[in-house]
Amino acid sequence: MKPVVLLVGRLPDVIQNVARQLEDLPIQWLGAHDRDEVARQLDAEPNIRCVVIGAGLDDKIRGDLIGIIAARRPDIPIHLKDRTSGPKGMAPFVRRVVAIEVLGEPVG
């Protein structure tokens, strides 16, 4: 069974594009776009190993999502993408997070 990573973003195609760019990784990708969808994914999938929240969401929404995730699944690391790298920075950011958090590759 592949580990699962939940990608949370503003646009569905962003999540699809990121998953497509990272299909070489041994990961099952789940996507969510809002509070309710994040809650459903957390409740339905026990194998989620980490969550990555994109920068396209408003800070208030990102804060709310962090609260939901932490309350439902305090065992899951949460990573927030920076805004300065833009949309093209999402896939490289997710790759680094997955390498460290899920695949256990050394930092460096």
Buried (B, 14 or more C-beta within 10 A) or exposed (E): EEBBBBBBBBEEEBBBBBBEBBEEBEBBBBBBBBBEBBBEBBEEEEEBBBBBBBBBBEEEBBEBBBEBBEEBBEEBEBBBBEEEEEBEBBBBBBBEBBBBBBEEEEEE
